[in-house]
Amino acid sequence: MRSRLFPANSASDCLRFAKFHWCIHFEQLYNSNADTSMKDDLYNRIRVDCASNNGFVITVRDVMVAVCKLKDGKATGPDGISSEAIKYACPRLSVHLCLLFNLFLKHGYLPERFMQSIFVPLLNKKLS
């Protein structure tokens, strides 16, 4: 049964439509404040504050590249955050993640909740 709101020709059209609208939703949700006057100052602070990480600094670009590589449609972890939520909140979220990751390096501490994961064993039926 086809929707009047979106005349989809196939299931893949519906998926593209849903993905597009989730993208817009998360971009608007996280990027609702357009103030960019402090951007350069923040990036400089990241570089200066992270100088004590034994020369290892995670840049905003590093985070953005990693975020872009996340696959859509995967199950959420224990935190309930989907990869789509992270991908479509970018690039401002990448700045905050960059700060967070560099603080982990600087202080040598990673909260226990960040180390939790969920493993789901999948049985592989081999056809003989």
Contact map, one row per residue, 1 for C-alpha under 8 A:
11100000000000000000000000000000000000000000000000000000000000000000000000000000000000000000000000000000000000000000000000000000
11110111000000000000000000000000000000000000000000000000000000000000000000000000000000000000000000000000000000000000000000000000
11111111000000000000000000000000000000000000000000000000000000000000000000000000000000000000000000000000000000000000000000000000
01111110000000000000000000000000000000000000000000000000000000000000000000000000000000000000000000000000000000000000000000000000
00111110000000000000000000000000000000000000000000000000000000000000000000000000000000000000000000000000000000000000000000000000
01111111000000000000000000000000000000000000000000000000000000000000000000000000000000000000000000000000000000000000000000000000
01111111100000000000000000000000000000000000000000000000000000000000000000000000000000000000000000000000000000000000000000000000
01100111111011000000000000000000000000000000000000000000000000000000000000000000000000000000000000000000000000000000000000000000
00000011111010000000000000000000000000000000000000000000000000000000000000000000000000000000000000000000000000000000000000000000
00000001111111000000000000000000000000000000000000000000000000000000000000000000000000000000000000000000000000000000000000000000
00000001111111100000000000000000000000000000000000000000000000000000000000000000000000000000000000000000000000000000000000000000
00000000011111110000000000000000000000000000000000000000000000000000000000000000000000000000000000000000000000000000000000000000
00000001111111111000000000000000000000000000000000000000000000000000000000000000000000000000000000000000000000000000000000000000
00000001011111111100000000000000000000000000000000000000000000000000000000000000000000000000000000000000000000000000000000000000
00000000001111111110000000000000000000000000000000000000000000000000000000000000000000000000000000000000000000000000000000000000
00000000000111111111000000000000000000000000000000000000000000000000000000000000000000000000000000000000000000000000000000000000
00000000000011111111100000000000000000000000000000000000000000000000000000000000000000000000000000000000000000000000000000000000
00000000000001111111110000000000000000000000000000000000000000000000000000000000000000000000000000000000000000000000000000000000
00000000000000111111111000000000000000000000000000000000000000000000000000000000000000000000000000000000000000000000000000000000
00000000000000011111111100000000000000000000000000000000000000000000000000000000000000000000000000000000000000000000000000000000
00000000000000001111111110000000000000000000000000000000000000000000000000000000000000000000000000000000000000000000000000000000
00000000000000000111111111000000000000000000000000000000000000000000000000000000000000010000000000000000000000000000000000000000
00000000000000000011111111100000000000000000000000000000000000000000000000000000000100010000000000000000000000000000000000000000
00000000000000000001111111110000000000000000000000000000000000000000000000000000000000010000000000000000000000000000000000000000
00000000000000000000111111111000000000000000000000000000000000000000000000000000000000000000000000000000000000000000000000000000
00000000000000000000011111111100000000000000000000000000000000000000000000000000000010011000000000000000000000000000000000000000
00000000000000000000001111111111000000000000000000000000000000000000000000000000000000011100000000000000000000000000000000000000
00000000000000000000000111111111000000000000000000000000000000000000000000000000000000000000000000000000000000000000000000000000
00000000000000000000000011111111000000000000000000000000000000000000000000000000000000001000000000000000000000000000000000000000
00000000000000000000000001111111100000000000000000000000000000000000000000000000000000001001100000000000000000000000000000000000
00000000000000000000000000111111110000000000000000000000000000000000000000000000000000001001000000000000000000000000000000000000
00000000000000000000000000111111110000000000000000000000000000000000000000000000000000000000000000000000000000000000000000000000
00000000000000000000000000000111111000000000000000000000000000000000000000000000000000000000000000000000000000000000000000000000
00000000000000000000000000000011111100000000000000000000000000000000000000000000000000000000000000000000000000000000000000000000
00000000000000000000000000000000111111000000000000000000000000000000000000000000000000000000000000000000000000000000000000000000
00000000000000000000000000000000011111100000000000000000000000000000000000000000000000000000000000000000000000000000000000000000
00000000000000000000000000000000001111110000000000000000000000000000000000000000000000000000000000000000000000000000000000000000
00000000000000000000000000000000001111111100000000000000000000000000000000000000000000000000000000000000000000000000000000000000
00000000000000000000000000000000000111111110000000000000000000000000000000000000000000000000000000000000000000000000000000000000
00000000000000000000000000000000000011111111000000000000000000000000000000000000000000000000000000000000000000000000000000000000
00000000000000000000000000000000000001111111100000000000000000000000000000000000000000000000000000000000000000000000000000000000
00000000000000000000000000000000000001111111110000000000000000000000000000000000000000000000000000000000000000000000000000000000
00000000000000000000000000000000000000111111111000000000000000000000000000000000000000000000000000000000000000000000000000000000
00000000000000000000000000000000000000011111111100000000000000000000000000000000000000000000000000000000000000000000000000000000
00000000000000000000000000000000000000001111111110000000000000000000000000000000000000000000000000000000000000000000000000000000
00000000000000000000000000000000000000000111111111000000000000000000000000000000000000000000000000100000000000000000000000000000
00000000000000000000000000000000000000000011111111100000100000000000000000000000000000000000000000000000000000000000000000000000
00000000000000000000000000000000000000000001111111100000000000000000000000000000000000000000000000000000000000000000000000000000
00000000000000000000000000000000000000000000111111110000000000000000000000000000000000000000000000000000000000000000000000000000
00000000000000000000000000000000000000000000011111111001100000000000000000000000000000000000000000000110010000000000000000000000
00000000000000000000000000000000000000000000001111111111100000000000000000000000000000000000000000000000000000000000000000000000
00000000000000000000000000000000000000000000000011111110000000000000000000000000000000000000000000000000010000000000000000000000
00000000000000000000000000000000000000000000000001111111100000000000000000000000000000000000000000000100110000000000000000000000
00000000000000000000000000000000000000000000000000111111000000000000000000000000000000000000000000000000000000000000000000000000
00000000000000000000000000000000000000000000000000111111100000000000000000000000000000000000000000000000000000000000000000000000
00000000000000000000000000000000000000000000000001101111110000000000000000000000000000000000000000000000000000000000000000000000
00000000000000000000000000000000000000000000001001101011111000000000000000000000000000000000000000000100000000000000000000000000
00000000000000000000000000000000000000000000000000000001111101100000000000000000000000000000000001001100000000000000000000000000
00000000000000000000000000000000000000000000000000000000111111100000000000000000000000000000000001000000000000000000000000000000
00000000000000000000000000000000000000000000000000000000011111110000000000000000000000000000011001000000000000000000000000000000
00000000000000000000000000000000000000000000000000000000001111111000000000000000000000000000000000000000000000000000000000000000
00000000000000000000000000000000000000000000000000000000011111111100000000000000000000000000000000000000000000000000000000000000
00000000000000000000000000000000000000000000000000000000011111111110000000000000000000000000010011000000000000000000000000000000
00000000000000000000000000000000000000000000000000000000000111111111000000000000000000000110010000000000000000000000000000000000
00000000000000000000000000000000000000000000000000000000000011111111100000000000000000000000000000000000000000000000000000000000
00000000000000000000000000000000000000000000000000000000000001111111110000000000000000000000000000000000000000000000000000000000
00000000000000000000000000000000000000000000000000000000000000111111110000000000000001100000000000000000000000000000000000000000
00000000000000000000000000000000000000000000000000000000000000011111110000000000000000100000000000000000000000000000000000000000
00000000000000000000000000000000000000000000000000000000000000001111111000000000000000000000000000000000000000000000000000000000
00000000000000000000000000000000000000000000000000000000000000000111111100000000001000100000000000000000000000000000000000000000
00000000000000000000000000000000000000000000000000000000000000000000111111000000001100000000000000000000000000000000000000000000
00000000000000000000000000000000000000000000000000000000000000000000011111000000001100000000000000000000000000000000000000000000
00000000000000000000000000000000000000000000000000000000000000000000001111100000001100000000000000000000000000000000000000000000
00000000000000000000000000000000000000000000000000000000000000000000001111110000011000000000000000000000000000000000000000000000
00000000000000000000000000000000000000000000000000000000000000000000000011111000010000000000000000000000000000000000000000000000
00000000000000000000000000000000000000000000000000000000000000000000000001111111111000000000000000000000000000000000000000000000
00000000000000000000000000000000000000000000000000000000000000000000000000111111110000000000000000000000000000000000110000000000
00000000000000000000000000000000000000000000000000000000000000000000000000011111000000000000000000000000000000000001110000000000
00000000000000000000000000000000000000000000000000000000000000000000000000011111100000000000000000000000000000000000000000000000
00000000000000000000000000000000000000000000000000000000000000000000000000011111110000000000000000000000000000000000000000000000
00000000000000000000000000000000000000000000000000000000000000000000000000011011111011000000000000000000000000000000000000000000
00000000000000000000000000000000000000000000000000000000000000000000000001111001111111000000000000000000000000000000000000000000
00000000000000000000000000000000000000000000000000000000000000000000011111010000111111100000000000000000000000000000000000000000
00000000000000000000001000000000000000000000000000000000000000000000001110000000011111110000000000000000000000000000000000000000
00000000000000000000000001000000000000000000000000000000000000000000000000000000111111111000000000000000000000000000000000000000
00000000000000000000000000000000000000000000000000000000000000000010000000000000111111111100100000000000000000000000000000000000
00000000000000000000000000000000000000000000000000000000000000000011010000000000001111111100000000000000000000000000000000000000
00000000000000000000011101100000000000000000000000000000000000000000000000000000000111111100000000000000000000000000000000000000
00000000000000000000000001101110000000000000000000000000000000000000000000000000000011111111100000000000000000000000000000000000
00000000000000000000000000100000000000000000000000000000000000010000000000000000000001111111110000000000000000000000000000000000
00000000000000000000000000000000000000000000000000000000000000010000000000000000000000001111111000000000000000000000000000000000
00000000000000000000000000000110000000000000000000000000000000000000000000000000000000001111111100000000000000000000000000000000
00000000000000000000000000000100000000000000000000000000000000000000000000000000000001001111111110000000000000000000000000000000
00000000000000000000000000000000000000000000000000000000000100110000000000000000000000000111111111000000000000000000000000000000
00000000000000000000000000000000000000000000000000000000000100000000000000000000000000000011111111100000000000000000000000000000
00000000000000000000000000000000000000000000000000000000000000000000000000000000000000000001111111110000000000000000000000000000
00000000000000000000000000000000000000000000000000000000000000100000000000000000000000000000111111111000000000000000000000000000
00000000000000000000000000000000000000000000000000000000011100100000000000000000000000000000011111111100000000000000000000000000
00000000000000000000000000000000000000000000010000000000000000000000000000000000000000000000001111111110000000000000000000000000
00000000000000000000000000000000000000000000000000000000000000000000000000000000000000000000000111111111000000000000000000000000
00000000000000000000000000000000000000000000000000000000010000000000000000000000000000000000000011111111100000000000000000000000
00000000000000000000000000000000000000000000000001001000110000000000000000000000000000000000000001111111110000000000000000000000
00000000000000000000000000000000000000000000000001000000000000000000000000000000000000000000000000111111111000000000000000000000
00000000000000000000000000000000000000000000000000000000000000000000000000000000000000000000000000011111111111000000000000000000
00000000000000000000000000000000000000000000000000001000000000000000000000000000000000000000000000001111111110000000000000000000
00000000000000000000000000000000000000000000000001011000000000000000000000000000000000000000000000000111111100000000000000000000
00000000000000000000000000000000000000000000000000000000000000000000000000000000000000000000000000000011111110000000000000000000
00000000000000000000000000000000000000000000000000000000000000000000000000000000000000000000000000000001111111000000000000000000
00000000000000000000000000000000000000000000000000000000000000000000000000000000000000000000000000000001101111100000000000000000
00000000000000000000000000000000000000000000000000000000000000000000000000000000000000000000000000000001000111110110000000000000
00000000000000000000000000000000000000000000000000000000000000000000000000000000000000000000000000000000000011111110000000000000
00000000000000000000000000000000000000000000000000000000000000000000000000000000000000000000000000000000000001111111000000000000
00000000000000000000000000000000000000000000000000000000000000000000000000000000000000000000000000000000000000111111000000000000
00000000000000000000000000000000000000000000000000000000000000000000000000000000000000000000000000000000000001111111000000000000
00000000000000000000000000000000000000000000000000000000000000000000000000000000000000000000000000000000000001111111100000000000
00000000000000000000000000000000000000000000000000000000000000000000000000000100000000000000000000000000000000011111110000000000
00000000000000000000000000000000000000000000000000000000000000000000000000001100000000000000000000000000000000000011111000000000
00000000000000000000000000000000000000000000000000000000000000000000000000001100000000000000000000000000000000000001111100000000
00000000000000000000000000000000000000000000000000000000000000000000000000000000000000000000000000000000000000000000111110000000
00000000000000000000000000000000000000000000000000000000000000000000000000000000000000000000000000000000000000000000011111000000
00000000000000000000000000000000000000000000000000000000000000000000000000000000000000000000000000000000000000000000001111100000
00000000000000000000000000000000000000000000000000000000000000000000000000000000000000000000000000000000000000000000000111110000
00000000000000000000000000000000000000000000000000000000000000000000000000000000000000000000000000000000000000000000000011111000
00000000000000000000000000000000000000000000000000000000000000000000000000000000000000000000000000000000000000000000000001111100
00000000000000000000000000000000000000000000000000000000000000000000000000000000000000000000000000000000000000000000000000111110
00000000000000000000000000000000000000000000000000000000000000000000000000000000000000000000000000000000000000000000000000011111
00000000000000000000000000000000000000000000000000000000000000000000000000000000000000000000000000000000000000000000000000001111
00000000000000000000000000000000000000000000000000000000000000000000000000000000000000000000000000000000000000000000000000000111
